[in-house]
Amino acid sequence: MSPQGEREPASRDLDPPTLVEWSLGERVAPLILDETRVWIIDLDAGLSPGESAESAEPGPERELLCEDERTRAARFVRPRDRRRFIRCRAALREILGGLLAESAASLRFRAVGQGKPELDQSSESTDSENDRLTLRFNVSHSAELALIAVCRGRELGVDLERVRPISEAARIVDSFFTIAEQSAFALIGREDQSIAFHRGWTRKEAILKALGVGISGLAARHETGFGTTPLTTQFTVATPSGRVGEWILWEAAPRTGFVAALAVRARRSTEPSADAESAGASTSLPASPGSP
Ligand SMILES: CC(C)(COP(=O)(O)OP(=O)(O)OC[C@H]1O[C@@H](n2cnc3c(N)ncnc32)[C@H](O)[C@@H]1OP(=O)(O)O)[C@@H](O)C(=O)NCCC(=O)NCCS
């Protein structure tokens, strides 16, 4: 029985996460316990006629951001990157604000562990605070897309990557994947290696982001494999590794040329996992494959 007195569903009973499109100002439907929803955000959308994503200045989304976020946005040199950051933050605020029935602009965040954002809690124990405690979220962005995954009652992590050639894929696999995974990767044909690498990478990142740690030596602790079965736009259970330790792993290709993985904790809890407690000393490595 869960602390709430309800039967905890076995992981196989969990409904697959649904993927929904985000647009500014749209109503957010409530999320029930154990439900996972993933919003996809087109970061270059919402342009006025004649505007280009390369040069457009941020629109009304900017008004939703706090001072710190605006300062961070101002550090981006390219207008395109500034606008993408602002749209992603605005989406996160609107989604969480909608789920909590609070104003998007008033939400406050804090970073835990190695930088994982969480909703800031006040010291008061009100219904609204309890509501916040059960709401877990994680964000990932790659090029012009972002994913925002939210679950009520379970920790989760999401990772999205645009598939592109990675010249050092084999070296990265040797560094961060298990011996069995290294052998499996070596058997994948050259033409399939890029997609396989990104699938393996996003699977590991999703788990590590759920734990709130960076990609590191810990990556080899979670054997996720690469996955060769076709992906669909909606999330389906990863094969053959749908369950990795305490994580249920889902995968999708939300848009052509992108792959995503989502790790949802198999049991309900707002407490850090045993993995997270022992993960303090991870070494930081490239945040994205091939990044400097
Ligand atoms: C978190 C991390 C895994 C992100 O990897 P990424 O593939 O480049 O980025 P993604 O787009 O998937 O995720 C970024 C988002 O994840 C969230 N995030 C940040 N740190 C996180 C963490 N430790 N765990 C989970 N989520 C995190 C944020 O919402 C961030 O969005 P923002 O950049 O708009 O604030 C990576 O930065 C990392 O390894 N961090 C660990 C700490 C570290 O090494 N810091 C050194 C930075 S120089």
The ligand as an SDF file (V2000), in Angstrom:
LIG
                    3D

 48 50  0  0  0  0  0  0  0  0999 V2000
   21.9300   17.7130  -16.8080 C   0  0  0  0  0  0  0  0  0  0  0  0
   22.6630   17.2610  -18.0140 C   0  0  0  0  0  0  0  0  0  0  0  0
   22.6170   15.7570  -17.9980 C   0  0  0  0  0  0  0  0  0  0  0  0
   21.9140   17.8630  -19.2330 C   0  0  0  0  0  0  0  0  0  0  0  0
   22.3050   17.3000  -20.4160 O   0  0  0  0  0  0  0  0  0  0  0  0
   21.9320   17.8280  -21.9050 P   0  0  0  0  0  0  0  0  0  0  0  0
   21.6690   16.6260  -22.7240 O   0  0  0  0  0  0  0  0  0  0  0  0
   22.9570   18.7630  -22.3670 O   0  0  0  0  0  0  0  0  0  0  0  0
   20.6870   18.7170  -21.7600 O   0  0  0  0  0  0  0  0  0  0  0  0
   19.1310   18.4300  -21.7950 P   0  0  0  0  0  0  0  0  0  0  0  0
   18.5870   19.3540  -22.8030 O   0  0  0  0  0  0  0  0  0  0  0  0
   18.7710   16.9920  -21.9230 O   0  0  0  0  0  0  0  0  0  0  0  0
   18.6690   18.8800  -20.3280 O   0  0  0  0  0  0  0  0  0  0  0  0
   18.8040   20.1860  -19.8880 C   0  0  0  0  0  0  0  0  0  0  0  0
   17.7670   20.4360  -18.8310 C   0  0  0  0  0  0  0  0  0  0  0  0
   17.8330   19.4180  -17.8290 O   0  0  0  0  0  0  0  0  0  0  0  0
   17.5490   20.0130  -16.5590 C   0  0  0  0  0  0  0  0  0  0  0  0
   18.7030   19.6960  -15.7120 N   0  0  0  0  0  0  0  0  0  0  0  0
   19.7950   20.4410  -15.4190 C   0  0  0  0  0  0  0  0  0  0  0  0
   20.6170   19.7470  -14.5910 N   0  0  0  0  0  0  0  0  0  0  0  0
   20.0340   18.5680  -14.3720 C   0  0  0  0  0  0  0  0  0  0  0  0
   20.3970   17.4030  -13.6180 C   0  0  0  0  0  0  0  0  0  0  0  0
   21.5210   17.3380  -12.9210 N   0  0  0  0  0  0  0  0  0  0  0  0
   19.5530   16.3460  -13.6310 N   0  0  0  0  0  0  0  0  0  0  0  0
   18.4140   16.3790  -14.3310 C   0  0  0  0  0  0  0  0  0  0  0  0
   18.0160   17.4530  -15.0620 N   0  0  0  0  0  0  0  0  0  0  0  0
   18.8110   18.5130  -15.0950 C   0  0  0  0  0  0  0  0  0  0  0  0
   17.3180   21.4980  -16.7800 C   0  0  0  0  0  0  0  0  0  0  0  0
   15.9370   21.7040  -16.8690 O   0  0  0  0  0  0  0  0  0  0  0  0
   17.9760   21.7440  -18.1100 C   0  0  0  0  0  0  0  0  0  0  0  0
   17.3240   22.7610  -18.8160 O   0  0  0  0  0  0  0  0  0  0  0  0
   17.9950   24.2140  -18.9310 P   0  0  0  0  0  0  0  0  0  0  0  0
   19.3200   23.9800  -19.5660 O   0  0  0  0  0  0  0  0  0  0  0  0
   17.0670   24.9570  -19.7930 O   0  0  0  0  0  0  0  0  0  0  0  0
   18.0820   24.7160  -17.5300 O   0  0  0  0  0  0  0  0  0  0  0  0
   24.1170   17.7220  -18.0500 C   0  0  0  0  0  0  0  0  0  0  0  0
   24.1940   19.1030  -18.0700 O   0  0  0  0  0  0  0  0  0  0  0  0
   24.9280   17.2090  -16.8660 C   0  0  0  0  0  0  0  0  0  0  0  0
   25.5990   16.2010  -16.9820 O   0  0  0  0  0  0  0  0  0  0  0  0
   24.8520   17.9050  -15.7090 N   0  0  0  0  0  0  0  0  0  0  0  0
   25.4410   17.4310  -14.4680 C   0  0  0  0  0  0  0  0  0  0  0  0
   26.1300   18.5110  -13.7740 C   0  0  0  0  0  0  0  0  0  0  0  0
   27.3360   18.8930  -14.5350 C   0  0  0  0  0  0  0  0  0  0  0  0
   28.0630   18.0760  -15.0520 O   0  0  0  0  0  0  0  0  0  0  0  0
   27.5330   20.1880  -14.6120 N   0  0  0  0  0  0  0  0  0  0  0  0
   28.6220   20.7300  -15.3130 C   0  0  0  0  0  0  0  0  0  0  0  0
   28.0800   21.7070  -16.3030 C   0  0  0  0  0  0  0  0  0  0  0  0
   29.4200   22.5790  -16.9980 S   0  0  0  0  0  0  0  0  0  0  0  0
  1  2  1  0
  2  3  1  0
  2  4  1  0
  2 36  1  0
  4  5  1  0
  5  6  1  0
  6  7  2  0
  6  8  1  0
  6  9  1  0
  9 10  1  0
 10 11  2  0
 10 12  1  0
 10 13  1  0
 13 14  1  0
 14 15  1  0
 15 16  1  0
 15 30  1  0
 16 17  1  0
 17 18  1  0
 17 28  1  0
 18 19  1  0
 18 27  1  0
 19 20  2  0
 20 21  1  0
 21 22  1  0
 21 27  2  0
 22 23  1  0
 22 24  2  0
 24 25  1  0
 25 26  2  0
 26 27  1  0
 28 29  1  0
 28 30  1  0
 30 31  1  0
 31 32  1  0
 32 33  2  0
 32 34  1  0
 32 35  1  0
 36 37  1  0
 36 38  1  0
 38 39  2  0
 38 40  1  0
 40 41  1  0
 41 42  1  0
 42 43  1  0
 43 44  2  0
 43 45  1  0
 45 46  1  0
 46 47  1  0
 47 48  1  0
M  END
$$$$
